[in-house]
Amino acid sequence: MALSAPLLLSLAVVGCISLYNAVLWLLSTRRPQNYPPGPRTLLGLGNIHQIPLSLPFLKYDAWAKEYGPIVGLKLGPNNMVILNDASLIYEHIVKRGQHFSARPPRYIAQEHILPDARNTYSLFMRNDYSRRLRTITKQFLVGAGLFKLAPMQKAAGTRLIYNLFQSSDDWMEHIMQWGVSTPVTMLSGAPVEEFGEHWIHDYHYSQGLMEELVDPASAPPVDIFPILRWVPSIFAEWKRKAPLTRKALLYAYGVMMNQAKKARHGSFQSLIPKLLEQSVDPSTAPDGRFTEQEIKLMMGGMLYSPSAEQNGSDAAVDSSVVTFQIILLALAAHPEAQRKAQLEIDAVFQSDTALPDTIDLDELPYLNACVTEALRWRPVSPLGLPREVIDDEIVLGYRIPKGSTVVLNQWTIQQDPEFYEDPDRYMPERFIQDQFGAKKGISQLGRKTLYTFGAGRRECPGKDFFFQNMRLAFAQILWAFDIVPTEPLHVDINKGFTSSVVLRPKPFKVKFVPRRANFGDVLLEEKLKADLKLKEILA
């Protein structure tokens, strides 16, 4: 049967429009005019085929050495610009931060997992929400607020030491409990033990599901190739996993919210109850306060982040746990550094019957250097959380188009052989000799000691909380134990680590050998005192 002329004309018009759009899309995968230098692109793909799924920052580091302090990539039609130099970060991210402070969209997370949190969740929090939340959380994370958190951190650390003494082989499980304890109490006002027997497991399960759907190594590239969004769920596993992830997240966050509503507060009022007192009904006009649903999702987002670079606090549980593993690996693999830190701790605290306290942490410069050097040596998120430019920008004479993703290449900056002596070596002494760990006589305008916590307007305001928490935990551990490997340890970046978004040590085995006589009796008494103090604070 012959097709009618009008139908043939319609088909021809549709075909021409489709062909025109396809050609435009293909052309959009080419490098823009006056774009920063970078590797050659492949039509339709850009550079996406050149980026490895594991340890991608090593490829970015190689490109930095080849193309210089700024590198431009194409991920399909999307632009990605990598800043590899600390002075560029100072000039553009710190001094002109308002232009580089947006977060790029994440379709799966924003449209399928948490559509009701597309403005409030940490991974993609809108700037106005970020500003409001930062103002509130700073009351808890600096100065007097941080001082009030110290007993919680000591109680969590004491329980960690006690658990390690009871069952050293289960150290990873104990660290996961430690990692969630203080952040959850800070947010809810309730000890995590009151959340139910399985909540910690349920929480980590929900975070694992979330990470799988935002990790480029496992998630489909729907932000790069939007046509993949229309693939039927029978062929798109992510469409089946997204509802399960949402259910798991909302359950975990809901339990925390309910505990916060029931919690009483004595000398310390936690963040969620404080926000709930100020919350507004969703029907009222915005006046700087948050609704109850916004509070629940923001607080959940503060617990989750694949990077220490957060929008409200460094309560991000996973990044804290992974950083703990990295420091533990570094100290186990470098017994001379471990012994030096122990001698310093023993000299300062001079007690066989009481665990170290926060009041003396500033007297432990070598321990501080051990923690700082671990974050420089193996940063938990070598590329940080990406940003999005809100307007066309010019950097070193190159044009960065509006909407481009900008990445701060922590790995290259913190492994720069021009700045650091033997940068791939774990060497805490570098931060004793120089504030920035630099070679003698080297300086750089606007240089930060670390880029682990980001820079500029999106820099994590909880970095002091993080350092206090980590230093106290390791002061307690090194006071109590020798960390002894039970098998060869691999600290080489290629052999000992795995990564896409988060840099994780591959599984390794250590044992914790007590250093004190009658250690069990001392530890039980310390645990009872710490738990009692925590109850007093929380009323």
For each residue, the residues with C-beta under 8 A, 3 or more apart:
1:
2:
3: 7 8 11
4: 7 8
5: 8 9
6: 9 10
7: 3 4 10 11
8: 3 4 5 11 12
9: 5 6 12 13
10: 6 7 13 14
11: 3 7 8 14 15
12: 8 9 15 16
13: 9 10 16 17
14: 10 11 17 18
15: 11 12 18 19
16: 12 13 19 20
17: 13 14 20 21
18: 14 15 21 22
19: 15 16 22 23
20: 16 17 23 24
21: 17 18 24 25
22: 18 19 25 26
23: 19 20 26 27
24: 20 21 27 28
25: 21 22 28 29 77
26: 22 23 29 43 44
27: 23 24 30
28: 24 25 77
29: 25 26 41 43 44 45 46 74 76 77
30: 27 41 43 74
31: 35 38 41 72 74
32: 35 79 399 401
33: 399
34: 397 398 399
35: 31 32 38 72 79 398 399 401
36: 67 70 71 72 81 395 396 398 400
37: 67 68 70 71 72 398
38: 31 35 47 63 67 71 72 73 74
39: 47 50 63 67 73
40:
41: 29 30 31 45 46 47 74
42: 45 46 47 49
43: 26 29 30
44: 26 29 76
45: 29 41 42 48 49 76
46: 29 41 42 73 74 75 76 77 78
47: 38 39 41 42 50 51 73 74 75
48: 45 51 74 75 76 221 224
49: 42 45
50: 39 47 59
51: 47 48 56 59 73 75
52: 55 56 58 59
53: 56 216 217 500
54: 217 498 499 500
55: 52 58 59 493 494 497 498 499
56: 51 52 53 59 60 216 383 499 500
57: 60 61 382 383 409 411 412 499 503
58: 52 55 61 62 411 493 494
59: 50 51 52 55 56 62 63
60: 56 57 63 64 71 82 84 383 407 409 411 412
61: 57 58 64 65 409 411 412 415
62: 58 59 65 66
63: 38 39 59 60 66 67 71 82
64: 60 61 67 68 69 71 82 84 409 412
65: 61 62
66: 62 63
67: 36 37 38 39 63 64 70 71
68: 37 64 71 84
69: 64 83 84 85 87 88 396
70: 36 37 67 81 82 83 84 85 88 395 396 398
71: 36 37 38 60 63 64 67 68 81 82 84
72: 31 35 36 37 38 79 80 81 82 398 400
73: 38 39 46 47 51 79 80 81 82
74: 29 30 31 38 41 46 47 48 77 78 79 80
75: 46 47 48 51 78 79 80 221 224 405
76: 29 44 45 46 48 221 224 225
77: 25 28 29 46 74 224
78: 46 74 75 223 224 404 405
79: 32 35 72 73 74 75 400 401 403 404 405
80: 72 73 74 75 386 404 405 406 407
81: 36 70 71 72 73 395 400 404 405 406 407
82: 60 63 64 70 71 72 73 406 407 409
83: 69 70 88 89 92 93 395 406 407 408 409
84: 60 64 68 69 70 71 88 409 412 413
85: 69 70 88 89 413
86: 89 90 413 444 446 447 448 451
87: 69 90 91 444 445 446 447
88: 69 70 83 84 85 91 92 93 395 396
89: 83 85 86 92 93 94 408 413 446 448 451 455 456
90: 86 87 93 94 95 445 446 447 455
91: 87 88 94 95 96 446
92: 83 88 89 95 96 99 100 393 395
93: 83 88 89 90 96 97 100 387 406 408 455 456
94: 89 90 91 97 446 455 456
95: 90 91 92 446
96: 91 92 93 99 100
97: 93 94 100 101 455 456 457 458
98: 101 390 457
99: 92 96 389 390 391 393
100: 92 93 96 97 387 388 389 390 393 406 456 457
101: 97 98 127 130 387 390 456 457 458
102: 127 387 388 389 390
103: 123 124 125 385 386 387 388
104: 124 223 386 387 388 405
105: 110 124 223
106: 109 110 123 124 214 223
107: 110 111 112 222 223 226 229
108: 111 112 113 213 214 219 220 222 238 242
109: 106 112 113 114 121 123 124 210 213 214
110: 105 106 107 113 114 115 117 118 124
111: 107 108 115 118
112: 107 108 109 115 238 239 242 243 246
113: 108 109 110 210 213 242 245 246 249
114: 109 110 117 118 121 246 249 297
115: 110 111 112 118
116: 293 297
117: 110 114 120 121 294 297 298 301
118: 110 111 114 115 121 124
119: 124 125 126 129
120: 117 125 126 129 290 294 297 298 301
121: 109 114 117 118 124 125 297 298 300 301
122: 125 298 301 302 304 305 310 311 312 316
123: 103 106 109 214 301 304 305 306 385
124: 103 104 105 106 109 110 118 119 121
125: 103 119 120 121 122 129 130 133 298 301 311
126: 119 120 129 130
127: 101 102 130 131 457
128: 131 132
129: 119 120 125 126 132 133 294 298
130: 101 125 126 127 133 134 311 312 457 458
131: 127 128 134 135
132: 128 129 135 136 288 290
133: 125 129 130 136 137 298 311 312
134: 130 131 137 138 311 312 461
135: 131 132 138
136: 132 133 139 271 274 275
137: 133 134 140 141 271 302 312 313 461 462
138: 134 135 141 142 145 461
139: 136 145
140: 137 145 146 148 149 186 271 313 465
141: 137 138 145 146 149 313 314 461 462 464 465
142: 138 145 146 461 464
143: 146 147
144: 147 148
145: 138 139 140 141 142 148 149
146: 140 141 142 143 149 150 464 465 468
147: 143 144 150
148: 140 144 145 151 267 268 537
149: 140 141 145 146 152 153 182 186 268 465 468
150: 146 147 153 154 357 358 468 472
151: 148 154 155 530 533 534 537
152: 149 155 156 181 182 185 186 268 534 537
153: 149 150 156 157 182 358 468 469 472 473
154: 150 151 157 158 355 357 358 472 476 530 533
155: 151 152 158 159 181 530 531 533 534
156: 152 153 159 160 178 181 182 473
157: 153 154 160 161 178 355 472 473 476
158: 154 155 161 162 355 476 523 526 527 530
159: 155 156 162 163 177 178 181 527 530 531
160: 156 157 163 164 174 175 177 178 473 476 477
161: 157 158 164 165 355 476 477 480 481 523 526
162: 158 159 165 166 523 524 526 527
163: 159 160 166 167 170 174 177
164: 160 161 167 168 171 174 477 480 481 512
165: 161 162 168 480 512 514 519 520 523
166: 162 163
167: 163 164 170 174
168: 164 165 171 511 512
169: 511
170: 163 167 173 174
171: 164 168 174 175 510 512
172: 175 176 325
173: 170 176 177
174: 160 163 164 167 170 171 177 178
175: 160 171 172 178 179 321 324 325
176: 172 173 179 180 200 204 321
177: 159 160 163 173 174 180 181 192 200
178: 156 157 159 160 174 175 181 324 473
179: 175 176 183 317 318 320 321 324
180: 176 177 183 184 192 200 203 204 303 317
181: 152 155 156 159 177 178 184 185 191 192
182: 149 152 153 156 185 186 315 469
183: 179 180 186 187 302 303 313 315 316 317 320
184: 180 181 187 188 190 192 195 256 303
185: 152 181 182 188 189 190 191 192 270 534 538
186: 140 149 152 182 183 270 271 313 315
187: 183 184 256 260 270 271 272 299 302 303 315
188: 184 185 256 257 259 260 263 270 272 273 299
189: 185 259 260 263 264 265 268 269 270 272 273 538
190: 184 185 194 195 259 260 262 263 270 538
191: 181 185 194 534 538
192: 177 180 181 184 185 195 199 200
193:
194: 190 191 259
195: 184 190 192 199 200 255 256 259
196: 199 255
197:
198: 201 202
199: 192 195 196 202 203 252 255
200: 176 177 180 192 195 203 204
201: 198 204 205
202: 198 199 205 206 248 251 252 255
203: 180 199 200 206 207 252 303 317
204: 176 180 200 201 207 208 317
205: 201 202 208 209 248
206: 202 203 209 210 245 248 249 251 252
207: 203 204 210 211 303 304 317 318
208: 204 205 211 212
209: 205 206 212 213 241 244 245 248 249
210: 109 113 206 207 213 214 245 249 304
211: 207 208 214 215 306 318 501 502
212: 208 209 215 218 219 241
213: 108 109 113 209 210 218 219 238 241 242 245
214: 106 108 109 123 210 211 219 306 501
215: 211 212 218 219 306 500 501
216: 53 56 219 221 500 501
217: 53 54 500 501
218: 212 213 215 500
219: 108 212 213 214 215 216 222 238
220: 108 228 236 238
221: 48 75 76 216 224 225 228
222: 107 108 219 225 226 228 229 238
223: 78 104 105 106 107 226
224: 48 75 76 77 78 221
225: 76 221 222 228
226: 107 222 223 229
227: 230
228: 220 221 222 225 231 236
229: 107 222 226
230: 227
231: 228 235 236 239
232: 235 236
233: 236 239 240
234:
235: 231 232
236: 220 228 231 232 233 239 240
237: 240 241
238: 108 112 213 219 220 222 241 242
239: 112 231 233 236 242
240: 233 236 237 243 244
241: 209 212 213 237 238 244 245
242: 108 112 113 213 238 239 245 246
243: 112 240 246 247
244: 209 240 241 247 248
245: 113 206 209 210 213 241 242 248 249
246: 112 113 114 242 243 249 250
247: 243 244 250 251
248: 202 205 206 209 244 245 251 252
249: 113 114 206 209 210 245 246 252 253 300
250: 246 247 253 254
251: 202 206 247 248 254 255
252: 199 202 203 206 248 249 255 256 300
253: 249 250 256 257 296 297 299 300
254: 250 251 257 258 296
255: 195 196 199 202 251 252 258 259
256: 184 187 188 195 252 253 259 260 272 296 299 300
257: 188 253 254 260 261 272 292 295 296 299
258: 254 255 261 262
259: 188 189 190 194 195 255 256 262 263
260: 187 188 189 190 256 257 263 270 272 273 276
261: 257 258 273 276
262: 190 258 259
263: 188 189 190 259 260 270 273 538
264: 189 538 539
265: 189 268 269 270 273 538 539
266: 536 537 538 539
267: 148 536 537 539
268: 148 149 152 189 265 537 538
269: 189 265 273 274
270: 185 186 187 188 189 190 260 263 265 273 274
271: 136 137 140 186 187 274 275 299
272: 187 188 189 256 257 260 275 276 295 299
273: 188 189 260 261 263 265 269 270 276 277
274: 136 269 270 271 277 278
275: 136 271 272 278 279 290 295 299
276: 260 261 272 273 279 292 295
277: 273 274
278: 274 275 289 290
279: 275 276 289 290 291 292 295
280: 284 287 289 290 291
281: 284 291
282: 291 293
283:
284: 280 281 287
285:
286: 289
287: 280 284
288: 132
289: 278 279 280 286
290: 120 132 275 278 279 280 294 295 298
291: 279 280 281 282 294 295
292: 257 276 279 295 296
293: 116 282 296 297
294: 117 120 129 290 291 297 298
295: 257 272 275 276 279 290 291 292 298 299
296: 253 254 256 257 292 293 299 300
297: 114 116 117 120 121 253 293 294 300 301
298: 117 120 121 122 125 129 133 290 294 295 301 302 312
299: 187 188 253 256 257 271 272 275 295 296 302 303
300: 121 249 252 253 256 296 297 303 304
301: 117 120 121 122 123 125 297 298 304 305 311 312
302: 122 137 183 187 298 299 305 310 311 312 313 315 316
303: 180 183 184 187 203 207 299 300 315 316 317
304: 122 123 207 210 300 301 316 317 318
305: 122 123 301 302 308 309 310 316 318 319 385
306: 123 211 214 215 316 318 319 381 385 501 502
307: 310 316 319 380 381 384 385 454 501 502
308: 305 314 316 319 320 323 380 381 452 453 454 460 463 466
309: 305 381 384 385 452 453 454 458 459 460
310: 122 302 305 307 313 314 315 316 460 462
311: 122 125 130 133 134 301 302 458 460
312: 122 130 133 134 137 298 301 302 315 461 462
313: 137 140 141 183 186 302 310 316 460 461 462 465
314: 141 308 310 319 320 453 460 462 463 465 466
315: 182 183 186 187 302 303 310 312 320 462 465
316: 122 183 302 303 304 305 306 307 308 310 313 319 320
317: 179 180 183 203 204 207 303 304 320 321
318: 179 207 211 304 305 306 321 322 502
319: 305 306 307 308 314 316 322 323 380 381 502
320: 179 183 308 314 315 316 317 323 324 466 469 470
321: 175 176 179 317 318 324 325
322: 318 319 325 326 380 502 503 504 505
323: 308 319 320 326 327 374 375 380 466 470
324: 175 178 179 320 321 327 328 470 473
325: 172 175 321 322 328 329 504 505
326: 322 323 329 330 374 375 377 378 380 503 505
327: 323 324 330 331 370 371 374 470 474
328: 324 325 331 332 483 510
329: 325 326 332 333 489 491 496 505 508
330: 326 327 333 334 337 370 373 374 377 378 426 491
331: 327 328 334 335 337 338 341 370 474 478 483
332: 328 329 335 338 483 484 485 489 508 510
333: 329 330 426 485 489 491
334: 330 331 337 338 426
335: 331 332 338 339
336: 339 340
337: 330 331 334 340 341 370 426 428
338: 331 332 334 335 341 342 478 482 483
339: 335 336 342 343
340: 336 337 343 344 366 428
341: 331 337 338 344 345 364 366 367 370 428 474 478
342: 338 339 345 346 478 479 482 515
343: 339 340 346 347
344: 340 341 347 348 364 365 366 367
345: 341 342 348 349 356 364 367 475 478 479
346: 342 343 349 350 479
347: 343 344 350
348: 344 345 356 360 363 364
349: 345 346 354 356 360 479
350: 346 347
351: 354
352: 516 517 522
353: 522 525
354: 349 351 357 522 526
355: 154 157 158 161 476 479 480 526
356: 345 348 349 360 361 472 475 476 479
357: 150 154 354 360 472
358: 150 153 154 361 468 472
359:
360: 348 349 356 357 363 364
361: 356 358 364 367 368 468 471 472 475
362:
363: 348 360
364: 341 344 345 348 360 361 367 368 471 475
365: 344 368 369 432
366: 340 341 344 369 370 428 432
367: 341 344 345 361 364 370 371 471 474 475 478
368: 361 364 365 371 372 431 467 471
369: 365 366 372 373 428 429 430 431 432
370: 327 330 331 337 341 366 367 373 374 428 474
371: 327 367 368 374 375 467 470 471 474
372: 368 369 375 376 428 431 437 449 450
373: 330 369 370 376 377 426 427 428 430 431 437
374: 323 326 327 330 370 371 377 378 426
375: 323 326 371 372 378 379 380 450 452
376: 372 373 379 414 420 437 450
377: 326 330 373 374 414 424 425 426
378: 326 330 374 375 493 497 503 505
379: 375 376 382 410 411 414 450 451 452 503
380: 307 308 319 322 323 326 375 452 502 503
381: 306 307 308 309 319 384 385 410 452 501 502 503
382: 57 379 409 410 411 499 503
383: 56 57 60 386 407 408 409 410 411 501
384: 307 309 381 407 408 410 451 454
385: 103 123 305 306 307 309 381 454 458
386: 80 103 104 383 405 406 407
387: 93 100 101 102 103 104 405 406 407 408 458
388: 100 102 103 104 403 404 405 406
389: 99 100 102 392 393 400 401 402 403 404 406
390: 98 99 100 101 102 402
391: 99 402
392: 389 399 400 401 402
393: 92 99 100 389 399 400
394: 397 398 399 400
395: 36 70 81 83 88 92 398 400
396: 36 69 70 88
397: 34 394
398: 34 35 36 37 70 72 394 395
399: 32 33 34 35 392 393 394
400: 36 72 79 81 389 392 393 394 395 404 406
401: 32 35 79 389 392 404
402: 389 390 391 392
403: 79 388 389
404: 78 79 80 81 388 389 400 401
405: 75 78 79 80 81 104 386 387 388
406: 80 81 82 83 93 100 386 387 388 389 400
407: 60 80 81 82 83 383 384 386 387
408: 83 89 93 383 384 387 413 451 454 455
409: 57 60 61 64 82 83 84 382 383 412 413
410: 379 381 382 383 384 413 414 451 452
411: 57 58 60 61 379 382 383 414 415
412: 57 60 61 64 84 409 415 416
413: 84 85 86 89 408 409 410 416 451
414: 376 377 379 410 411 420 423 450 451
415: 61 411 412 420 423 424
416: 412 413 419 420 423
417: 420 423
418: 442
419: 416 423 436 438 439 442 444
420: 376 414 415 416 417 423 430 437 438 439
421: 427 430 439
422: 425 427
423: 414 415 416 417 419 420
424: 377 415 493
425: 377 422
426: 330 333 334 337 373 374 377 491
427: 373 421 422 430
428: 337 340 341 366 369 370 372 373 431 432
429: 369 432 433
430: 369 373 420 421 427 433 434 437 438
431: 368 369 372 373 428 434 435 436 437 449
432: 365 366 369 428 429
433: 429 430 437 440
434: 430 431 437 438 439 440
435: 431 449
436: 419 431 444 447 448 449
437: 372 373 376 420 430 431 433 434 449
438: 419 420 430 434 442 443 444 447
439: 419 420 421 434 442
440: 433 434
441:
442: 418 419 438 439
443: 438 447
444: 86 87 419 436 438 447
445: 87 90
446: 86 87 89 90 91 94 95
447: 86 87 90 436 438 443 444
448: 86 89 436 451 455
449: 372 431 435 436 437
450: 372 375 376 379 414 453
451: 86 89 379 384 408 410 413 414 448 454 455
452: 308 309 375 379 380 381 410
453: 308 309 314 450 459 460 462 463 466
454: 307 308 309 384 385 408 451 458 459 460
455: 89 90 93 94 97 408 448 451 458 459
456: 89 93 94 97 100 101 459
457: 97 98 100 101 127 130
458: 97 101 130 309 311 385 387 454 455
459: 309 453 454 455 456 463
460: 308 309 310 311 313 314 453 454 463 466
461: 134 137 138 141 142 312 313
462: 137 141 310 312 313 314 315 453 465 466
463: 308 314 453 459 460 466 467
464: 141 142 146 467 468
465: 140 141 146 149 313 314 315 462 468 469
466: 308 314 320 323 453 460 462 463 469 470
467: 368 371 463 464 470 471
468: 146 149 150 153 358 361 464 465 471 472
469: 153 182 320 465 466 472 473
470: 320 323 324 327 371 466 467 473 474
471: 361 364 367 368 371 467 468 474 475
472: 150 153 154 157 356 357 358 361 468 469 475 476
473: 153 156 157 160 178 324 469 470 476 477
474: 327 331 341 367 370 371 470 471 477 478
475: 345 356 361 364 367 471 472 478 479
476: 154 157 158 160 161 355 356 472 473 479 480
477: 160 161 164 473 474 480 481 483 512
478: 331 338 341 342 345 367 474 475 481 483
479: 342 345 346 349 355 356 475 476 515
480: 161 164 165 355 476 477 512 514 515 516 519 523
481: 161 164 477 478 512 513 514 515
482: 338 342 512 513 515
483: 328 331 332 338 477 478 510 511 512
484: 332 510 511 512 513
485: 332 333 488 489 508 509 510
486: 509 510 511
487: 508 509
488: 485
489: 329 332 333 485 496 508
490: 495 496 506 508
491: 329 330 333 426 496
492: 495 496
493: 55 58 378 424 496 497
494: 55 58 497
495: 490 492 506
496: 329 489 490 491 492 493 505 506 508
497: 55 378 493 494 503 504 505 506
498: 54 55 503 504 506
499: 54 55 56 57 382 502 503 504
500: 53 54 56 215 216 217 218
501: 211 214 215 216 217 306 307 381 383
502: 211 306 307 318 319 322 380 381 499
503: 57 322 326 378 379 380 381 382 497 498 499
504: 322 325 497 498 499
505: 322 325 326 329 378 496 497 508
506: 490 495 496 497 498
507:
508: 329 332 485 487 489 490 496 505
509: 485 486 487
510: 171 328 332 483 484 485 486
511: 168 169 483 484 486
512: 164 165 168 171 477 480 481 482 483 484
513: 481 482 484
514: 165 480 481 519
515: 342 479 480 481 482 519
516: 352 480 519 522
517: 352
518: 521 522
519: 165 480 514 515 516 522 523
520: 165 523 524
521: 518 524 525
522: 352 353 354 516 518 519 525 526
523: 158 161 162 165 480 519 520 526 527
524: 162 520 521 527 528
525: 353 521 522 528 529
526: 158 161 162 354 355 522 523 529 530
527: 158 159 162 523 524 530 531
528: 524 525 531 532
529: 525 526 532 533
530: 151 154 155 158 159 526 527 533 534
531: 155 159 527 528 534 535
532: 528 529 535 536
533: 151 154 155 529 530 536 537
534: 151 152 155 185 191 530 531 537 538
535: 531 532 538 539
536: 266 267 532 533 539
537: 148 151 152 266 267 268 533 534
538: 185 189 190 191 263 264 265 266 268 534 535
539: 264 265 266 267 535 536
